[in-house]
């Protein structure tokens, strides 16, 4: 009887292990290939004088749309991306927005702070590039801001819209989009550490019961 109970517990723990969850990358692009594959709308990949590649120059409401379909069953979707502020973005009409399935989740204004970088964005600020990616400096230089957002969603298809709007064209100011990564919490077959420990304990108990029976 004990042998049967131990075997039943082992099967249960193995089942728990098979339903582990982990972050699964469903889209990734740093645009270094020169392609904005997966995107529609504004898809120009710019190459800066210093070699940096990104979707740009985003001005006057340029909108880049990423649509993903056929996603494996999941409950959460996470998007990470970098936004570049370039040159003289100055608050008044210079903003970057993002939407998930049509709903806004980011609305940041950018303004040069007089020291080469920008004030206003809520993202994690990167270092100021004093060369402005090789474009030079005009009130500001170039600075990146990293964003990460997680959404509760189980839909097999999702859409992200990224919008860069400045009231002047490139040569004066612009936005850039880079390093876009989308992940889900889709189920995997990788055992969780806790499940592995329980399985090991069950195996040990099974061995002890077998020796006692013999």
N, C-alpha and C positions, 0 to 999 in steps of 0.2 A: 504493500500500500504506500509506504514511504517512497519507494522507488518511483511509483507512478506520479506521486505528488511532486517530486523533484523534477521529473521530466516535464510535467505540465508547467511548472514555474519557469523552466528553461525555455520552453516554447514561447511563453508570455514575454519574457525579457528579450528574446530574439525579435519578437514582433515589435516591441518598443524601439529597438535599435533600428529596425528597417524604416521607421517613420521619422527619423531625425530630420531637422531642418537646418539649412545653411544658406548663406548668401550666394545666389546664382546670378552671374553676369549675363544679361540678355542683350546688351548693346554697349559698345565701347568704341570711342573714336577720338584720337588726338590730332587728327587731320594732317599728320605728317606725310601721309601718302598723297596728299593733294586732293583727296576726294571727300565729299560730304555725303557718302552713301547712307541711305536711310532717311535723309532729310529732303524736304521739298520746300518750295517757296524761295527764300533767299539762301542760296547754297554756294556762293562764291568763297573759295578758300584763298585767302590772301597769304602771300609770303613776304614777311617783313625783311628789311635790309640785313637784319641780324640772323635771318633764317627761321624765325618763329613762324609757324603756320597756324591759322585759325580761320573761322568763318568771320568775314569782315569785308569791307568796312560797313558796319551796321549804323545807318543814319536814317532820319525821316521816317521812322516806324518800320524799318526792314524786319520782316518776320521769317524766322527759320522754324520749320515744323518737323518734328520727329514722331512718326507713327509706328507703333510696334503691334504685331498681331500674333496669334497662335501661341501665346504664353502658356507655359505649364501651370497647373493649379497652384495658386498662391493666395496669400492674404494681405501682403504688403508689397509696395513698390517704392524703391528709393532711387532718387536721381542726384547725381553729383555733377557739377560743372564749374568752369571758371569763366568769369567775365572780365574783359580787359577794358580799362578806361584809358583813352588815348588823347593826348594834347589838351585842348582848352574847354572841356566839358564844364559848364558853369551853372548848374542848378536849375535855372529858369525853365527850360523846356528839355532838359537832358536827362532822360530816365531809361531804365532797363526793367522790363517786366517779363514774367513767365506765367504760363497757364498749364494746368493739368486737367485734361479732358474738358477744356473750356472754362475752368474755374481758376481765377487768379490766385497765385500763392507767393508772388514776389512783385514788389513795386518800389524800386530804389531810385533815388535821384543821385546824381554824381556832380560834384563841384570841385574844381581845383582848389587846393589849399595854400597855394603860394610857395610850397616847399618841394614841388615836383610831383606830389601825389594827389589823392582825392579824399574828400570828406563826404559823408552821407551814406555810402553803401553799408548794408548790414552783414555782408559776407566777411569771411576771414581775410584780412588784408595781407597780401604778399609784399615782398620788397619792391621798392620803387626802382625801375630801371632808368638810370640817369641818361642813357642813350635814347630813351623812348623807342626801344626795339630797333634803333638805328634811324628812326625818323627825325630825331632831335626833340627838343622841348619847346612848347609854345604855351606858356603859363603852367602847364603840367607836362609830365613826360609820359611814362607808361606804367601802369600798376595793375596787378591782378587781384581779384577777389573770388574766394572759393565759397561755393554754396552746396549744402546738402539738405535734402528734404525727403521725408518718408510719408507715404500716403497709405491709408487703409483701402485696399482695392483687391477684388478677386476677379475682375474682368479679364477676359483673354486678350483684349486689345486696349491699348492706352495711347494717348497722344500728348505730346509736350509742344508748346509754342513758346519761342523765345523772341522777344521784341526789343530792338534797340532804337531809340529815338533821340536824335539831337536836332536842334533847329538850324544847324549849319552843316554843310557837307564836309567830306574829307578834304584835308588840307588845312582844316581848322580843328576838327574834333570828330570822334567816332567811338563806337563800341566794337568789341570783338568777343567771340564765343569759342571756348576751347575745352578740351578734356572732358567730354560728355560721357558719363558712365551711368547705365541704368541696371539695377539689380532687383531681384525678387527673393522672397523667402520660400521658393518652391521646395517641396520635399525632396530629400535625397536618400540614398541607401547607406549613407555613412553612419555607423553607430555613434551615439553620443557617449562621452566618457563615463557617465553614470551608468548607462546601460551596459557598457563593456564590463564594468566592475561587478554588476549584479550577475551577469552571465558567468564570469569567472568564479564567483562565490557558489553559484548553482552547480557548476561543473565540479568544484571541489567537494561539495556536499554529496553529489551523485557518486563520486569515487569512494567516499567514506561509507555510504550506505551499501555499496556493492561489496566492499571488503568485509563489512559486518555480516552480510548475507552469506558470503563464502565461508 
